[in-house]
Amino acid sequence: MENIQNVMTAFAKYNNIHLDNYVSDDYLNEENKMFFFDNYIGNDIFEKNIIKWLSFFEEKDRAVFMDLLSHYRYFTKEKYRKAIKEICGHIMEEIEGESDKVLLVTFPSKKGIASGGDQVRAMLEEILIGKLKKDHIISDTTKLDESVYNGIKYIVFIDDIVGSGTTLFGNVRAVCDKLPLGKRTDIKYFVAMVYANKRKIQRKINELKNKYGIDIQNIFVYENTDKCFDSNVMFEEGTRKVYKTITEYYEIKIEENKLDDDTEIDSILGFQKGQLLVSFHYNTPNNTLSVFWRPSKLSNDPLFIRNKYIRPSISDIRKAKNHCKNNAYLKRKLEHVSENS
């Protein structure tokens, strides 16, 4: 229990938050105290959820995942607001107050369902009340036509995260397919992200310039990041190698025992080996190590479950574990028969 308290203290310090200020939506506020609501880190659930999450790992490996959690970036709604506000400040500086000549381009989900772009737009609308008209915040890039940028001098592509850069490239490409942005050399283009790797953004910007002629001139990133195991950002080299091997072992187990309706692909060490350690108060990116967000038939307790999942029931987990035991028994029996034949 003391170790759990220590890791919670380290997590809170790393993120500069006070966990006592947060509760889940299940909390009954009978004393009329003021709390922030958070269904990942509410103090009525977080410790219990850490304990359940850690139970998936062998005891000898738990210290690894507690250390990863101690270096895990978490964006509460308040921290997220601060990030978007800072980005807006950079944008307003860059456009020198010409708010009637800027478009903030956010991105819809490809499937037309809830996405991080919804959160970005909602926060932009709140922060920019009285500073930017709502028709300068683009919510659906599929409905754009050339009239949208009449008189426009600045276009900012804004989102919450860049992991591999694939989504950024696809989103900007979709706009370029609709509008000949490369021909508008009078417009200045920018990219703004809450959490991203600037080098990956720059590579995608170079690809976009080569293919579409669009010259994105500046990058605003609230927090720059890198792969947790393949860079020296968080851990020393020897530690990184050990942590990577252990994490990969468990993520392969999760993949081999994935839920029947799980369509996630390429999630070992995060999507496209993203190796990120990050969640937002509304969801966890799939570039994050999947031990933190992906349920399986072996465990229904990922600490920061992605909002595409519903946790499997305890009975489903028991059935899956029994199935694994039976398979292991049959395998040993066949090997024994084979040895004596």
Secondary structure, 3 states (H helix, E strand, C coil): CHHHHHHHHHHHHHHCCCHHHEECCCCCCCCCCCCEECCCCCCCCHHHHHHHHHCCCCHHHHHHHHHHHHCCEEECHHHHHHHHHHHHHHHHHHCCCCHHHEEEECCCCCCCCCCHHHHHHHHHHHHCCCCCCHHHEECCHHHCCHHHHCCCCEEEEEEEEECCCHHHHHHHHHHHHHCCHHHCCCCEEEEEEEEECHHHHHHHHHHHHHHHCCCEEEEEEEEECCCCCCCCCCCCHHHHHHHHHHHHHHHHHHHHCCCCCCCCCCCCCCHHHCCECEEECCECCCCECHHHCCCCCCCCCCCCCCCCCCCCCHHHHHHHHHHHHHHHHHHHHHHHHHHCC
